[in-house]
Amino acid sequence: MSETTFVTALQKVTSGALPLNELISAAQSLTQSGQPDLARQLYQVWIAMNGAHPLLFIAHFNCSTLMQQLGDAAGAEIALRSALAANPDFSPAHINLGSALERRGATRDAVEQWKAGAERLGAVTGDAIDYKITLLKQISRVMSDNQQHEASETALIQALDLNPEQRDVLEQFGAVRLAQCKWPIADIGPKISRRSFISRFHPLSACAYADDPLMQLGMAARYVEALTPIASISTQADRRAAPIPTQRRLRIGYVSSDLRAHAVGYLMANLFEAHDPRAIEVFVYYCGIPADDGINQRIKAAVAHWTDIRNISDDEAAARIAADEIDILVDVNGHTRDARLGVFARRPAPIIVNWLGYPGTMGSPYHHYIVADEHTIPPEMELYYSERVLRLPCYQPNDRKRIVDTNRPARTEMGLPEDAFVFCSFNAAHKVTRFSFERWLEILRQTPNSVLWLLDYNTETNARLRAYAAANGVAAERLVFAPKLANPRHLARYPLADLFLDTAPYGAHTTASDALWMGVPVLTMAGRCFASRVCGSLLRNAGVPELVCESPEAFIARAVALATTDRLGLASLRQRLVDNRDTCTLFDIDLLARKLEGLYVQMRDEYLAGALPRPHLDNLENYMEIGVAFDHDKTEIGIIDGYHDFYRAELAKRCLQRPMRADSRLWNAPEIAAAQSASTPSSTKVERAA
């Protein structure tokens, strides 16, 4: 049928009797029947025969899409330039050409292309507005990726001025504000309310914004609903709910965009090497950028199967996973960049697990388990998660084969004073809240001969932090910024620091493991949410639990003491970290691999027994609304007493307007009865009592 379509259309083209609409229809038919190359040929012949056609640019554009699909990136780029030569005002071609340039590494040219497209938009039409917003979003994303956050924010403000209700733009905007340490984060102008802005935060941004796990749970659930609405998910054969065979090895699938020279890749490389191939058969489904670095190569060599799903649809990826008969599918991305949430929404494996890549709950109806440990999610905090909690001795794997530059630098080489006490924090800028920074400044005020060593974020953010320090009584030059280095060189400079100060609520994870591996003590403050408790878990499993503080006052006091009156204690901690490195749980990758494989067996047995957990999603909209109404920029909710009492009181107020069913979190029979009693007039109460 496809060949007949092609021949018939080709005959019409050569006779000059095939209008553009019929060309498009024929090409679509060929593509749908699995013959995109024939569709491309048809377009190219039509273009050659219709060089003066007023809609020639559409044919070039459609041809470029087919070329990209067929892997001809250079041809697709040429076709897009031809489309713009025929119609310089055609915004979709500007958008796609910029994307093509970005894919081949020409990010500066990509941004210029998008800017040119935005500048050419003339008449105010619905399509023109949509195109301009798309161009501005592309500009913002690339600028942000290249640490040009001010320019990124400018582009996003223009996009929000055109349409202030765009979820994805507001998500980007929140992330950019956090990355610049622009406090208060939610101070964004009159067009968008603080509450509306915060409610559209990306879940990963919410982890950094506030230690409010109930709000984070609600926001994660809303995000899942927005990205994977029921109507968008196929009900056909992607779903695999068949019994798991017990006569063969378990088939474990890991889905991740980060199995390369990335924090997650560094953590997991040694795990794949430590997995027991007699117990499990490992499949990796990679959805990240093209990579061929040392970490990527190690993982590929260690696993039985590696499949790149970056350039295939969610339906195709889910079908492939189902065809591989995966028993347990592990989401190593969670709510992070390049995640494939739509693949998991199609339920291509009987059991789905949230582990490692995202420090929080998924809030989804299709993630059954979350893997944690006793400190990251103690039993009394399980109510903050939609998944059932299973635990390892330490939830985070580590690489015992880290490569460290043998040429250890001196302090002067890194711009540090020789005789000062060096506090450091190599966490990303988006983790640095006003509250954390002010605690650091108080520590510096109490330790005059000290400096704070931070990563070099960018010129504007560095200047902003130095100005804030100066305004709060700490000389700007006491903040020293470390340029980004290759990982082996970065690890080698860690011991120049005396003490690592953690951020809150999103603390050090991979950065903490790196510091501890290099013998540098890390001081943290444990909170309620997952992201705020990981560092405490690492410290406990490294054998230095005394570095986990429970309050801001304790955090400040402990840091000051270690820098002044307890130098012997600090030296002892450093020596203990070095001595424990080969024996502590944190770096015991074989123990973690065996325990994780044991959890996989437990999951399978529960599934076969009909005891697969059902995600707990009741009342999440109410919890989210309560959380976003709280002014987190003004008050650090993570340190207030009565966190649960606050939520119960707010739930009671909401129940007066809209009654809610019990949810087995904070809203249960006693709370419901109390709320109903409070809402009943006293005279009615007497009559009922009588």
C-alpha positions as CSV (number, residue, x, y, z in Angstrom):
1,M,0.0,0.0,0.0
2,S,2.8,2.4,0.9
3,E,4.6,1.9,-2.4
4,T,1.4,2.5,-4.4
5,T,0.8,5.7,-2.4
6,F,4.4,6.8,-3.2
7,V,4.2,6.0,-6.9
8,T,0.8,7.6,-7.4
9,A,1.9,10.8,-5.6
10,L,5.2,10.9,-7.4
11,Q,3.4,10.7,-10.8
12,K,1.3,13.7,-9.8
13,V,4.3,15.6,-8.6
14,T,6.2,15.1,-11.9
15,S,3.1,16.2,-13.9
16,G,2.7,19.3,-11.7
17,A,-0.7,18.1,-10.5
18,L,0.0,17.5,-6.7
19,P,-1.1,20.4,-4.5
20,L,0.6,20.9,-1.2
21,N,-2.3,19.6,0.9
22,E,-2.2,16.3,-1.0
23,L,1.6,16.1,-0.7
24,I,1.3,16.5,3.1
25,S,-1.4,13.8,3.2
26,A,0.6,11.4,1.1
27,A,3.7,12.0,3.2
28,Q,1.8,11.4,6.4
29,S,0.4,8.1,5.1
30,L,3.9,6.9,4.1
31,T,5.3,7.9,7.5
32,Q,2.5,6.2,9.4
33,S,3.0,3.0,7.4
34,G,6.7,2.9,8.4
35,Q,8.2,4.5,5.2
36,P,9.5,7.9,6.3
37,D,12.3,7.8,3.8
38,L,9.8,7.6,0.9
39,A,8.0,10.5,2.4
40,R,11.3,12.5,2.5
41,Q,12.0,11.6,-1.2
42,L,8.5,12.8,-2.1
43,Y,9.0,16.1,-0.4
44,Q,12.4,16.6,-2.1
45,V,11.0,15.9,-5.6
46,W,8.1,18.3,-4.9
47,I,10.4,21.0,-3.7
48,A,12.6,20.6,-6.9
49,M,9.5,21.0,-9.0
50,N,7.9,23.9,-7.1
51,G,10.7,26.4,-6.4
52,A,8.3,29.4,-6.8
53,H,5.5,28.0,-4.7
54,P,4.3,30.6,-2.0
55,L,4.2,27.8,0.6
56,L,7.5,26.2,-0.3
57,F,8.8,26.9,3.3
58,I,6.2,24.4,4.7
59,A,7.5,21.6,2.4
60,H,11.1,22.4,3.5
61,F,10.1,22.4,7.2
62,N,8.2,19.1,7.0
63,C,11.1,17.6,5.1
64,S,13.5,18.7,7.8
65,T,11.4,16.9,10.4
66,L,11.6,13.7,8.4
67,M,15.4,14.1,8.0
68,Q,15.8,14.5,11.7
69,Q,13.7,11.4,12.3
70,L,15.9,9.5,9.9
71,G,19.1,10.6,11.6
72,D,20.2,13.1,9.0
73,A,20.9,16.0,11.3
74,A,22.9,17.9,8.7
75,G,20.2,17.5,6.1
76,A,17.6,18.6,8.5
77,E,19.5,21.8,9.3
78,I,19.9,22.6,5.6
79,A,16.2,22.1,5.1
80,L,15.4,24.4,8.0
81,R,17.6,27.1,6.6
82,S,15.9,26.7,3.2
83,A,12.5,27.1,4.9
84,L,13.7,30.4,6.5
85,A,15.2,31.6,3.2
86,A,11.7,31.1,1.7
87,N,10.0,32.7,4.7
88,P,12.2,34.5,7.3
89,D,9.1,35.1,9.5
90,F,8.3,31.3,9.9
91,S,8.8,30.9,13.7
92,P,8.6,27.1,13.9
93,A,11.7,27.0,11.6
94,H,13.5,29.4,13.9
95,I,12.6,27.2,16.9
96,N,13.7,24.0,15.3
97,L,16.9,25.4,13.8
98,G,17.9,26.7,17.2
99,S,17.3,23.3,18.7
100,A,19.4,21.7,15.9
101,L,22.2,24.1,16.5
102,E,22.1,23.3,20.3
103,R,22.2,19.6,19.6
104,R,25.5,19.9,17.8
105,G,27.0,22.1,20.5
106,A,26.6,25.5,18.9
107,T,24.6,26.9,21.8
108,R,25.6,30.6,21.2
109,D,24.3,30.3,17.6
110,A,21.2,28.6,18.9
111,V,20.4,31.5,21.2
112,E,21.0,34.0,18.4
113,Q,18.6,32.0,16.1
114,W,15.9,32.1,18.7
115,K,16.4,35.8,19.3
116,A,16.2,36.4,15.6
117,G,12.9,34.5,15.5
118,A,11.5,36.4,18.4
119,E,12.5,39.8,16.9
120,R,10.8,38.9,13.6
121,L,7.4,38.3,15.1
122,G,5.1,41.1,14.0
123,A,1.3,41.1,14.3
124,V,-0.2,40.2,17.7
125,T,-1.9,36.9,17.0
126,G,-2.5,33.8,19.1
127,D,0.1,31.8,17.1
128,A,2.6,34.7,17.2
129,I,2.3,34.9,21.0
130,D,2.7,31.1,21.3
131,Y,5.8,31.1,19.1
132,K,7.4,34.0,20.9
133,I,6.8,32.3,24.3
134,T,8.4,29.1,22.9
135,L,11.4,31.1,21.6
136,L,11.8,32.8,24.9
137,K,11.7,29.5,26.8
138,Q,14.4,28.1,24.6
139,I,16.6,31.1,25.2
140,S,16.0,30.9,28.9
141,R,16.8,27.2,29.1
142,V,20.1,27.5,27.3
143,M,21.1,30.6,29.2
144,S,20.4,28.9,32.4
145,D,22.4,25.8,31.4
146,N,25.3,28.1,30.7
147,Q,25.0,29.8,34.1
148,Q,23.7,33.1,32.6
149,H,20.8,33.3,35.0
150,E,20.1,37.0,34.7
151,A,19.6,36.7,31.0
152,S,17.5,33.6,31.5
153,E,15.3,35.4,34.0
154,T,14.8,38.4,31.6
155,A,13.6,36.0,28.9
156,L,11.2,34.3,31.4
157,I,9.8,37.6,32.6
158,Q,9.0,38.5,29.0
159,A,7.3,35.1,28.5
160,L,5.2,35.6,31.7
161,D,4.2,39.1,30.6
162,L,2.6,37.4,27.6
163,N,1.0,34.7,29.6
164,P,1.4,34.6,33.4
165,E,-0.3,31.2,33.8
166,Q,2.2,29.0,32.1
167,R,3.2,26.1,34.3
168,D,6.5,25.2,32.7
169,V,7.6,28.9,32.5
170,L,6.8,29.4,36.2
171,E,8.7,26.2,36.9
172,Q,11.8,27.6,35.1
173,F,11.4,30.9,36.7
174,G,11.3,29.4,40.2
175,A,14.5,27.4,39.4
176,V,16.3,30.5,38.1
177,R,15.4,32.6,41.2
178,L,16.7,29.8,43.4
179,A,19.9,29.5,41.4
180,Q,20.6,33.2,41.7
181,C,19.9,33.3,45.5
182,K,17.4,36.1,44.8
183,W,15.7,36.4,48.2
184,P,12.8,36.5,48.8
185,I,12.3,33.9,46.0
186,A,8.6,34.7,45.6
187,D,9.0,38.4,45.2
188,I,8.2,38.5,41.4
189,G,5.9,41.4,40.8
190,P,2.3,42.3,40.7
191,K,1.0,40.1,37.8
192,I,1.5,36.8,39.7
193,S,0.6,36.2,43.3
194,R,3.1,34.5,45.6
195,R,0.7,31.7,46.2
196,S,0.1,31.1,42.5
197,F,3.8,31.1,41.8
198,I,4.8,28.7,44.6
199,S,2.0,26.3,43.6
200,R,3.6,25.9,40.2
201,F,7.1,25.2,41.5
202,H,8.8,22.2,40.0
203,P,9.0,19.4,42.7
204,L,12.9,19.6,42.7
205,S,12.7,23.4,43.4
206,A,10.3,22.7,46.2
207,C,12.9,20.5,47.9
208,A,15.3,23.4,47.9
209,Y,12.7,26.1,48.8
210,A,11.3,24.8,52.1
211,D,11.5,21.9,54.6
212,D,7.8,21.3,54.2
213,P,7.4,17.6,53.2
214,L,3.6,17.7,53.2
215,M,3.6,20.6,50.7
216,Q,6.2,18.8,48.7
217,L,4.0,15.7,48.6
218,G,1.1,17.7,47.3
219,M,3.1,19.5,44.8
220,A,4.6,16.3,43.4
221,A,1.1,14.8,43.0
222,R,-0.1,17.9,41.1
223,Y,3.0,17.8,38.9
224,V,2.3,14.1,38.1
225,E,-1.3,14.9,37.2
226,A,-0.1,17.8,34.9
227,L,2.5,15.7,33.1
228,T,0.7,12.4,32.8
229,P,-3.1,13.1,32.6
230,I,-5.2,10.0,32.4
231,A,-6.4,10.9,28.8
232,S,-2.8,10.9,27.6
233,I,-1.9,7.3,28.7
234,S,-2.5,4.4,26.3
235,T,-4.6,1.6,27.8
236,Q,-3.2,-0.9,25.4
237,A,-0.3,-3.4,25.7
238,D,2.3,-1.2,27.3
239,R,1.1,-2.3,30.8
240,R,2.7,-5.5,32.0
241,A,1.0,-7.0,35.1
242,A,1.9,-10.7,34.4
243,P,3.2,-13.0,37.2
244,I,6.9,-12.7,37.8
245,P,8.6,-16.1,37.0
246,T,10.5,-17.5,40.0
247,Q,12.5,-20.0,38.0
248,R,14.8,-17.4,36.5
249,R,16.8,-14.4,37.7
250,L,14.9,-11.2,38.5
251,R,15.0,-8.7,35.7
252,I,15.8,-5.3,37.0
253,G,15.4,-2.2,34.8
254,Y,17.1,1.1,35.7
255,V,15.8,4.2,33.9
256,S,18.1,7.2,34.1
257,S,19.4,10.2,32.2
258,D,22.4,10.5,34.5
259,L,24.5,7.4,34.1
260,R,27.5,9.4,32.9
261,A,29.9,12.0,34.5
262,H,27.0,13.3,36.7
263,A,26.5,13.1,40.4
264,V,24.2,10.1,40.0
265,G,26.6,8.3,37.6
266,Y,29.4,8.7,40.1
267,L,27.3,7.2,42.8
268,M,26.0,4.2,40.8
269,A,29.0,3.1,38.7
270,N,30.4,0.8,41.4
271,L,27.0,-0.5,42.3
272,F,26.5,-1.9,38.8
273,E,29.9,-3.6,39.1
274,A,28.9,-5.0,42.5
275,H,25.5,-6.5,41.5
276,D,25.4,-10.3,41.6
277,P,24.7,-11.5,38.0
278,R,23.6,-14.8,39.5
279,A,20.8,-13.0,41.4
280,I,19.6,-10.4,39.0
281,E,19.8,-9.5,35.3
282,V,20.4,-5.8,34.9
283,F,18.8,-3.7,32.1
284,V,19.6,0.0,31.7
285,Y,17.3,2.3,29.8
286,Y,19.2,5.5,29.2
287,C,17.4,8.8,28.5
288,G,20.2,11.3,28.9
289,I,22.5,13.3,26.6
290,P,24.9,11.4,24.4
291,A,27.9,10.4,26.6
292,D,31.0,8.4,26.3
293,D,33.0,9.4,29.4
294,G,34.7,7.1,31.8
295,I,31.7,6.7,34.1
296,N,29.4,5.9,31.2
297,Q,31.8,3.4,29.8
298,R,32.2,1.6,33.2
299,I,28.4,1.3,33.6
300,K,28.0,0.0,30.0
301,A,30.7,-2.6,30.6
302,A,29.1,-3.7,33.9
303,V,25.5,-4.2,32.9
304,A,24.0,-7.0,30.8
305,H,21.8,-4.8,28.6
306,W,21.9,-1.1,27.6
307,T,19.1,0.5,25.6
308,D,19.1,4.2,24.6
309,I,15.5,5.5,24.8
310,R,16.2,9.2,24.4
311,N,14.9,9.5,20.9
312,I,11.9,7.2,21.1
313,S,8.4,8.0,22.4
314,D,7.1,7.0,25.8
315,D,4.8,4.5,24.1
316,E,7.8,2.9,22.3
317,A,10.0,2.9,25.4
318,A,7.3,1.3,27.5
319,A,6.7,-1.3,24.9
320,R,10.4,-2.1,24.8
321,I,10.5,-2.5,28.6
322,A,7.5,-4.7,28.6
323,A,8.9,-6.8,25.8
324,D,12.1,-7.3,27.9
325,E,9.8,-8.7,30.6
326,I,11.2,-6.4,33.3
327,D,10.1,-7.4,36.7
328,I,11.1,-4.4,38.7
329,L,11.6,-1.0,37.1
330,V,13.7,1.5,39.1
331,D,13.1,5.2,38.4
332,V,16.5,6.7,39.1
333,N,15.4,10.2,37.8
334,G,12.2,10.9,39.7
335,H,11.3,14.5,39.3
336,T,14.6,15.6,37.8
337,R,15.7,16.9,34.4
338,D,15.2,14.6,31.4
339,A,13.1,12.2,33.4
340,R,10.6,10.0,31.5
341,L,7.6,10.1,33.8
342,G,5.4,9.1,30.9
343,V,7.1,5.8,30.5
344,F,6.4,4.9,34.2
345,A,2.8,6.1,33.8
346,R,2.3,3.3,31.2
347,R,3.2,0.7,33.9
348,P,5.5,-1.4,31.7
349,A,6.6,-3.5,34.7
350,P,4.7,-5.0,37.5
351,I,6.7,-3.2,40.2
352,I,7.9,0.4,40.0
353,V,10.5,1.9,42.5
354,N,11.6,5.4,43.3
355,W,15.3,5.4,44.3
356,L,18.3,7.7,44.5
357,G,18.0,10.4,41.8
358,Y,15.3,12.4,43.4
359,P,15.3,13.2,47.1
360,G,11.6,13.0,47.8
361,T,8.3,11.3,47.1
362,M,6.9,10.9,43.6
363,G,3.3,11.5,44.6
364,S,2.3,9.3,41.7
365,P,-0.3,6.5,41.4
366,Y,2.3,4.1,39.7
367,H,5.4,4.3,42.0
368,H,4.9,1.5,44.6
369,Y,8.1,1.7,46.7
370,I,10.7,4.3,47.7
371,V,14.1,3.0,48.9
372,A,15.5,4.9,51.9
373,D,17.1,4.1,55.3
374,E,16.3,4.6,58.9
375,H,17.5,8.1,59.0
376,T,16.3,9.5,55.7
377,I,12.8,8.2,56.4
378,P,12.3,7.2,60.0
379,P,9.0,5.4,60.7
380,E,7.3,8.5,62.1
381,M,7.9,10.3,58.8
382,E,6.5,7.8,56.5
383,L,3.3,9.8,56.2
384,Y,5.1,12.3,54.0
385,Y,5.4,9.7,51.2
386,S,2.9,8.2,48.7
387,E,5.1,5.1,48.3
388,R,5.7,2.3,50.7
389,V,9.1,2.7,52.4
390,L,11.7,0.0,52.2
391,R,15.1,0.5,53.8
392,L,18.8,-0.2,53.2
393,P,21.5,0.2,55.9
394,C,22.4,3.4,54.0
395,Y,20.3,4.5,51.1
396,Q,23.2,6.0,49.0
397,P,25.7,3.9,47.0
398,N,29.2,5.1,46.6
399,D,32.1,4.6,44.3
400,R,35.2,3.0,46.0
401,K,37.1,3.6,42.7
402,R,36.9,7.4,42.7
403,I,39.7,8.9,40.8
404,V,41.5,11.6,42.8
405,D,44.3,13.7,41.3
406,T,47.5,12.7,43.0
407,N,48.9,16.3,42.7
408,R,47.3,17.8,45.8
409,P,47.1,21.6,45.5
410,A,48.2,24.1,48.1
411,R,45.9,26.7,49.7
412,T,47.6,29.6,47.9
413,E,47.0,27.9,44.6
414,M,43.3,27.9,45.3
415,G,43.2,31.5,46.5
416,L,42.8,30.5,50.2
417,P,44.7,32.1,53.1
418,E,47.3,29.8,54.7
419,D,46.5,30.7,58.3
420,A,42.7,31.0,58.3
421,F,40.1,28.4,59.3
422,V,38.4,27.4,56.0
423,F,34.7,26.6,56.1
424,C,33.4,25.3,52.8
425,S,30.2,24.4,51.1
426,F,30.4,23.0,47.6
427,N,26.6,22.6,47.2
428,A,24.9,24.2,44.2
429,A,23.6,27.8,44.5
430,H,20.0,26.8,44.4
431,K,20.4,25.0,47.7
432,V,21.7,28.2,49.5
433,T,18.6,29.7,51.2
434,R,18.6,33.0,53.0
435,F,18.3,31.1,56.3
436,S,21.3,28.9,55.6
437,F,23.4,31.8,54.5
438,E,22.6,33.8,57.6
439,R,23.7,30.9,59.8
440,W,27.0,30.8,57.9
441,L,27.4,34.6,58.4
442,E,26.8,34.2,62.1
443,I,29.5,31.5,62.3
444,L,31.9,33.8,60.4
445,R,31.1,36.7,62.8
446,Q,32.0,34.4,65.8
447,T,35.2,33.1,64.1
448,P,37.1,36.2,62.9
449,N,40.1,34.4,61.4
450,S,38.0,32.3,59.0
451,V,36.8,32.3,55.4
452,L,33.9,30.6,53.6
453,W,34.8,28.7,50.4
454,L,32.0,28.3,48.0
455,L,31.7,27.1,44.4
456,D,32.0,29.8,41.8
457,Y,28.3,30.2,40.8
458,N,28.6,33.1,38.4
459,T,29.6,36.8,38.5
460,E,26.2,38.2,39.4
461,T,25.4,35.6,42.1
462,N,28.8,35.8,43.7
463,A,28.5,39.6,43.9
464,R,25.0,39.3,45.3
465,L,26.2,37.0,48.1
466,R,29.2,39.2,48.9
467,A,27.0,42.3,49.1
468,Y,24.6,40.4,51.4
469,A,27.5,39.4,53.6
470,A,28.9,43.0,53.8
471,A,25.5,44.3,54.7
472,N,25.4,41.8,57.6
473,G,28.8,42.6,59.1
474,V,31.0,40.1,57.2
475,A,33.7,41.5,54.9
476,A,33.0,40.5,51.3
477,E,36.5,39.2,50.8
478,R,35.9,36.5,53.4
479,L,33.8,34.7,50.7
480,V,36.2,32.8,48.4
481,F,34.8,31.3,45.2
482,A,36.2,28.0,43.8
483,P,36.3,27.7,40.0
484,K,34.7,24.5,38.6
485,L,37.3,21.8,38.0
486,A,37.4,18.3,36.6
487,N,36.2,15.8,39.2
488,P,39.6,14.3,40.1
489,R,41.1,17.7,40.6
490,H,38.0,18.9,42.5
491,L,38.3,15.9,44.9
492,A,42.0,16.6,45.4
493,R,41.3,20.1,46.8
494,Y,38.7,19.1,49.4
495,P,41.2,18.5,52.2
496,L,42.2,22.2,52.0
497,A,38.9,22.9,53.9
498,D,38.7,22.4,57.6
499,L,34.9,21.9,57.9
500,F,32.1,21.6,55.4
501,L,28.9,23.5,56.3
502,D,25.8,22.0,54.9
503,T,22.8,23.8,53.4
504,A,19.1,23.3,54.5
505,P,16.6,22.1,53.6
506,Y,18.4,20.6,50.5
507,G,21.6,19.4,51.9
508,A,24.8,17.8,50.5
509,H,24.3,14.4,49.0
510,T,27.1,13.4,46.5
511,T,29.1,16.4,47.7
512,A,28.9,15.1,51.3
513,S,30.1,11.6,50.3
514,D,33.0,13.2,48.4
515,A,34.0,15.3,51.4
516,L,33.8,12.4,53.8
517,W,35.8,10.2,51.4
518,M,38.5,12.9,51.4
519,G,38.5,13.1,55.2
520,V,36.7,16.4,55.5
521,P,34.0,16.6,58.3
522,V,30.6,17.8,57.3
523,L,28.3,19.6,59.7
524,T,24.6,19.2,58.9
525,M,21.2,20.0,60.4
526,A,18.6,17.3,60.1
527,G,15.1,18.4,59.0
528,R,11.9,16.7,58.1
529,C,12.0,16.3,54.3
530,F,14.1,13.6,52.5
531,A,16.6,16.2,51.0
532,S,17.3,17.6,54.5
533,R,18.1,14.2,56.0
534,V,20.4,12.6,53.5
535,C,23.5,14.2,54.8
536,G,22.7,13.1,58.3
537,S,22.4,9.5,57.0
538,L,25.8,9.7,55.4
539,L,27.4,11.0,58.5
540,R,25.9,8.3,60.7
541,N,27.0,5.6,58.3
542,A,30.5,7.2,58.1
543,G,30.8,6.8,61.9
544,V,30.5,10.5,62.9
545,P,26.9,10.9,64.1
546,E,27.9,13.8,66.4
547,L,28.0,16.0,63.3
548,V,24.2,15.8,62.9
549,C,22.6,18.8,64.6
550,E,18.9,19.2,65.5
551,S,18.6,23.0,65.6
552,P,20.1,26.1,64.1
553,E,21.5,27.1,67.4
554,A,23.2,23.7,67.8
555,F,24.6,24.0,64.2
556,I,26.1,27.4,64.8
557,A,27.5,26.5,68.2
558,R,29.1,23.3,67.0
559,A,30.7,25.0,64.0
560,V,32.1,27.8,66.1
561,A,33.5,25.3,68.7
562,L,35.2,23.2,66.0
563,A,36.8,26.3,64.6
564,T,37.9,27.7,67.9
565,T,37.9,25.8,71.2
566,D,37.7,22.2,69.9
567,R,40.4,21.9,67.3
568,L,41.5,18.6,68.8
569,G,38.0,17.3,68.4
570,L,38.1,18.4,64.7
571,A,41.4,16.7,64.2
572,S,40.0,13.5,65.7
573,L,37.0,13.6,63.4
574,R,39.2,14.0,60.4
575,Q,41.4,11.0,61.4
576,R,38.3,8.9,62.2
577,L,36.9,9.5,58.7
578,V,40.2,8.4,57.1
579,D,40.4,5.3,59.4
580,N,36.8,4.3,58.8
581,R,36.9,4.6,55.0
582,D,37.5,0.9,54.4
583,T,35.1,-0.4,57.1
584,C,32.1,2.0,57.5
585,T,28.7,1.2,56.0
586,L,28.7,4.4,53.9
587,F,31.4,3.0,51.6
588,D,30.5,-0.7,51.7
589,I,29.2,-1.1,48.2
590,D,29.0,-4.9,48.4
591,L,26.8,-4.7,51.5
592,L,24.5,-2.2,49.7
593,A,24.3,-4.4,46.6
594,R,23.4,-7.5,48.5
595,K,20.8,-5.6,50.6
596,L,19.3,-4.0,47.6
597,E,19.0,-7.3,45.8
598,G,17.3,-8.6,48.9
599,L,14.8,-5.8,48.7
600,Y,14.1,-6.7,45.1
601,V,13.2,-10.2,46.2
602,Q,11.0,-8.9,48.9
603,M,9.1,-6.7,46.4
604,R,8.7,-9.7,44.1
605,D,7.3,-11.9,46.9
606,E,4.9,-9.2,48.0
607,Y,3.7,-8.8,44.4
608,L,3.2,-12.6,44.0
609,A,1.3,-12.7,47.3
610,G,-1.1,-10.0,46.1
611,A,0.4,-7.5,48.6
612,L,1.8,-4.9,46.2
613,P,1.5,-1.5,47.9
614,R,-1.1,1.0,46.7
615,P,0.2,4.6,46.5
616,H,-1.4,6.8,49.2
617,L,-2.8,9.9,47.5
618,D,-5.7,11.0,49.6
619,N,-6.3,14.8,50.3
620,L,-3.0,15.8,48.7
621,E,-4.5,18.9,47.1
622,N,-5.5,20.2,50.6
623,Y,-2.0,19.6,52.0
624,M,-0.5,21.4,49.0
625,E,-2.8,24.4,49.3
626,I,-2.0,24.8,53.0
627,G,1.8,24.6,52.3
628,V,1.8,27.2,49.5
629,A,-0.2,29.6,51.6
630,F,2.5,29.6,54.2
631,D,5.1,32.4,53.6
632,H,8.3,30.3,53.4
633,D,10.4,33.3,52.5
634,K,9.5,34.9,55.8
635,T,9.6,31.9,58.2
636,E,11.6,28.8,58.1
637,I,8.9,26.2,58.6
638,G,11.5,23.4,59.1
639,I,12.4,24.7,62.5
640,I,9.0,25.5,63.9
641,D,7.5,23.4,66.7
642,G,4.1,22.0,66.2
643,Y,4.4,21.3,62.4
644,H,1.7,18.7,62.5
645,D,-0.5,20.8,64.7
646,F,-0.2,23.7,62.2
647,Y,-1.4,21.5,59.4
648,R,-4.2,19.9,61.5
649,A,-5.5,23.4,62.4
650,E,-5.5,24.5,58.7
651,L,-7.2,21.2,57.6
652,A,-9.9,21.9,60.2
653,K,-10.5,25.4,58.7
654,R,-10.7,23.9,55.2
655,C,-13.1,21.2,56.4
656,L,-15.6,23.9,57.5
657,Q,-15.9,24.9,53.9
658,R,-15.4,21.5,52.2
659,P,-15.6,18.3,54.3
660,M,-12.8,15.9,53.8
661,R,-12.6,12.1,54.3
662,A,-10.0,10.6,56.6
663,D,-6.6,10.2,54.9
664,S,-4.5,8.3,57.6
665,R,-2.0,11.1,57.7
666,L,-3.0,14.0,59.9
667,W,-6.7,14.0,59.1
668,N,-8.3,11.1,60.9
669,A,-11.4,10.3,62.9
670,P,-10.5,12.4,66.0
671,E,-9.6,15.4,64.0
672,I,-12.8,15.1,61.9
673,A,-14.9,14.7,65.0
674,A,-13.3,17.8,66.6
675,A,-13.8,19.9,63.4
676,Q,-17.5,18.8,63.2
677,S,-18.1,19.6,66.8
678,A,-16.5,23.0,66.5
679,S,-18.7,23.8,63.5
680,T,-21.9,22.8,65.2
681,P,-23.9,25.6,67.0
682,S,-24.0,25.2,70.8
683,S,-27.8,24.9,70.9
684,T,-27.7,22.1,68.4
685,K,-25.1,20.3,70.5
686,V,-27.5,20.4,73.5
687,E,-30.4,19.1,71.6
688,R,-28.3,16.2,70.3
689,A,-27.0,15.5,73.8
690,A,-30.6,15.3,75.1
